[in-house]
């Protein structure tokens, strides 16, 4: 009986090591007190609750990153843009099937940092999104409204963002002008890292300990998605070009019909005049 128990335990360990030791998550921070330290504490608590073993590190550590099931880069200021070395390390990690979260901020405060994130997206093969300032009131899109319920509208605070489409990615959130402050690149969307998953959010405040319940749930949902990344449905989001309403189409059709009748009558009158 004892031998059977040991063999069963060994089989479980080999098949599901995270059940025994927990999956590994790296949290890259800037080492400062205040906002970044608060985010580090809040995120660490949520990752631990999701059964992760946390490794905090000031900056991106040297060497391969493939031993981490998730990496969260919570730096956000212009003092800590992604370096060329960071981008190379992250693309290699994504190419190995890694799940990466990178944080930006509003354009007025963190343009240098945000531009370095765009450089990462481009290097990974996700295109080159155009930075823009999203409104604070947004709609969180599926599948990120679950498993922890999100009540829309969702409120960011002084957020950045991009226009649509965000390269080969999809929006996590969108405002009334179809600008997005959160972007996801699911597996298969990064041409230089086809098995990787990348999430970018251009806001700091939703990760704070004192953020509202909606924000806390969004953080949990992002952790859950990065644990098991999957396809994200394409969102039929307008690129901002004006569209005609049903009544507008009717009026336009009547105008075109009237113009055609007028042209035909003028032509008939011209033919009926004596030479």
Rosetta blueprint (number, residue, H / E / L):
1 X L
2 X H
3 X H
4 X H
5 X H
6 X H
7 X H
8 X H
9 X H
10 X H
11 X H
12 X H
13 X H
14 X H
15 X H
16 X L
17 X H
18 X H
19 X H
20 X H
21 X H
22 X L
23 X E
24 X E
25 X E
26 X E
27 X E
28 X E
29 X E
30 X L
31 X L
32 X L
33 X L
34 X L
35 X H
36 X H
37 X H
38 X H
39 X H
40 X H
41 X H
42 X H
43 X H
44 X H
45 X H
46 X H
47 X H
48 X H
49 X H
50 X L
51 X L
52 X E
53 X E
54 X E
55 X E
56 X E
57 X E
58 X E
59 X L
60 X L
61 X L
62 X L
63 X L
64 X L
65 X L
66 X L
67 X L
68 X L
69 X L
70 X E
71 X E
72 X E
73 X E
74 X L
75 X L
76 X L
77 X L
78 X H
79 X H
80 X H
81 X L
82 X L
83 X L
84 X H
85 X H
86 X H
87 X H
88 X H
89 X H
90 X H
91 X H
92 X H
93 X H
94 X H
95 X H
96 X L
97 X L
98 X L
99 X E
100 X E
101 X E
102 X E
103 X E
104 X L
105 X L
106 X L
107 X H
108 X H
109 X H
110 X H
111 X H
112 X H
113 X H
114 X H
115 X H
116 X H
117 X H
118 X H
119 X H
120 X H
121 X H
122 X H
123 X H
124 X H
125 X L
126 X L
127 X L
128 X L
129 X L
130 X L
131 X E
132 X L
133 X L
134 X L
135 X L
136 X L
137 X E
138 X E
139 X E
140 X E
141 X L
142 X L
143 X L
144 X L
145 X L
146 X L
147 X L
148 X L
149 X L
150 X L
151 X L
152 X L
153 X L
154 X E
155 X E
156 X L
157 X L
158 X L
159 X L
160 X L
161 X L
162 X E
163 X L
164 X L
165 X L
166 X L
167 X L
168 X L
169 X L
170 X E
171 X E
172 X L
173 X E
174 X E
175 X L
176 X L
177 X L
178 X L
179 X L
180 X E
181 X L
182 X E
183 X E
184 X E
185 X E
186 X L
187 X L
188 X L
189 X L
190 X L
191 X L
192 X L
193 X L
194 X L
195 X L
196 X L
197 X E
198 X E
199 X E
200 X E
201 X E
202 X L
203 X L
204 X L
205 X H
206 X H
207 X H
208 X L
209 X L
210 X L
211 X L
212 X L
213 X H
214 X H
215 X H
216 X H
217 X H
218 X H
219 X H
220 X H
221 X H
222 X H
223 X H
224 X H
225 X H
226 X H
227 X H
228 X L
229 X L
230 X L
231 X L
232 X L
233 X L
234 X L
235 X L
236 X L
237 X L
238 X L
239 X L
240 X L
241 X L
242 X L
243 X L
244 X L
245 X L
246 X H
247 X H
248 X H
249 X H
250 X H
251 X H
252 X H
253 X H
254 X H
255 X H
256 X H
257 X H
258 X H
259 X H
260 X H
261 X H
262 X H
263 X H
264 X H
265 X H
266 X H
267 X H
268 X H
269 X H
270 X H
271 X H
272 X H
273 X L
274 X L
275 X L
